[in-house]
Amino acid sequence: MDRFDRIGGYLLVLHTHMPPWHDIVHSAWRSGQLPESIQPNWILNLPSTNTAVTDDPYRPSEQEMTRDDHELTYSVDDLEDIVRLLADNHGAMSKYLGEAGLLRVAASRA
């Protein structure tokens, strides 16, 4: 496996979690239908003049989102798992980039 593939693998983890990121940064939140869950507020209160569009950058924005309400519901455990996965991925990628000489590592962190 070459550098390109290794770095691509780390970036794929980020790409996989783009839909929740879009939901988080572009939405107000409300309690979800499942216990101890949250979901973007616009799912159930979308103004009739707006149409949700895809968050896939490789598809035309005129295509509507295919995700349903349950897919856009996140439990606290789901969000904690995503945070852990992204933190682990960041640590592993930083370590790899440092070992490969592609990332400067600060001498000390405060």
C-alpha positions in Angstrom: 0.0 0.0 0.0 1.5 3.4 -1.0 1.1 6.8 0.7 -1.7 7.8 -1.6 -3.8 4.7 -0.5 -3.0 5.2 3.2 -3.9 8.9 3.2 -7.0 8.1 1.1 -8.1 5.5 3.7 -7.9 8.1 6.4 -9.8 10.7 4.3 -12.5 8.1 3.5 -13.4 8.0 7.2 -14.1 11.7 7.1 -16.0 11.4 3.8 -18.2 8.7 5.4 -19.2 11.0 8.1 -20.1 14.0 6.0 -23.9 13.6 6.1 -24.0 13.8 9.9 -21.6 16.8 9.7 -23.9 18.6 7.2 -26.9 17.8 9.4 -25.1 19.2 12.5 -23.8 22.5 11.0 -26.8 23.3 8.9 -29.7 22.5 11.3 -31.4 23.5 14.4 -32.1 20.4 16.5 -35.1 18.9 18.3 -35.8 15.7 20.2 -36.0 12.7 17.9 -38.8 10.2 17.7 -36.7 7.5 19.5 -35.8 7.9 23.2 -32.5 9.8 23.9 -32.1 10.9 20.2 -32.0 14.1 18.3 -32.6 15.1 14.7 -32.5 18.2 12.6 -35.6 20.3 13.2 -36.2 20.9 9.5 -37.2 17.3 8.9 -40.6 17.7 10.3 -41.0 21.5 9.8 -39.6 22.1 6.4 -41.2 25.2 4.8 -43.2 24.3 1.8 -41.2 26.7 -0.4 -38.0 24.7 0.3 -36.9 21.3 -1.0 -34.1 19.4 0.7 -31.4 18.6 -1.8 -28.6 16.1 -1.8 -25.5 16.6 0.2 -23.5 14.5 -2.3 -21.1 16.9 -4.1 -20.9 14.5 -7.1 -24.7 14.6 -7.8 -26.6 17.6 -9.2 -28.1 19.7 -6.4 -31.5 19.5 -8.0 -31.9 15.9 -7.0 -33.8 15.5 -3.7 -32.3 13.7 -0.7 -33.3 10.1 -0.4 -32.6 9.7 3.3 -35.7 9.3 5.6 -36.5 10.7 9.1 -35.0 7.7 10.9 -31.7 7.9 9.1 -31.3 11.5 10.2 -31.9 10.7 13.9 -28.8 10.4 16.0 -28.7 9.0 19.5 -26.3 10.3 22.0 -24.4 7.0 21.7 -24.3 7.4 17.9 -22.7 10.9 18.3 -20.2 9.7 20.9 -19.2 6.8 18.6 -18.6 9.2 15.8 -16.6 11.5 18.0 -14.4 8.6 19.1 -14.0 7.2 15.6 -13.0 10.6 14.2 -10.6 11.3 17.1 -8.9 7.9 16.7 -8.7 8.4 12.9 -7.2 11.9 13.4 -4.6 10.5 15.8 -3.7 7.6 13.5 -3.5 9.9 10.4 -1.3 12.5 12.3 1.0 9.7 13.5 1.3 8.3 9.9 1.9 11.7 8.4 4.5 12.5 11.0 6.3 9.2 10.4 6.2 9.8 6.7 7.7 13.3 7.1 4.6 15.0 5.8 3.5 16.7 9.0 5.5 18.8 11.3 5.0 17.8 14.9 5.2 20.6 17.5 8.1 20.1 20.0 5.7 20.5 22.9 2.0 21.1 23.3 0.6 23.2 26.1 
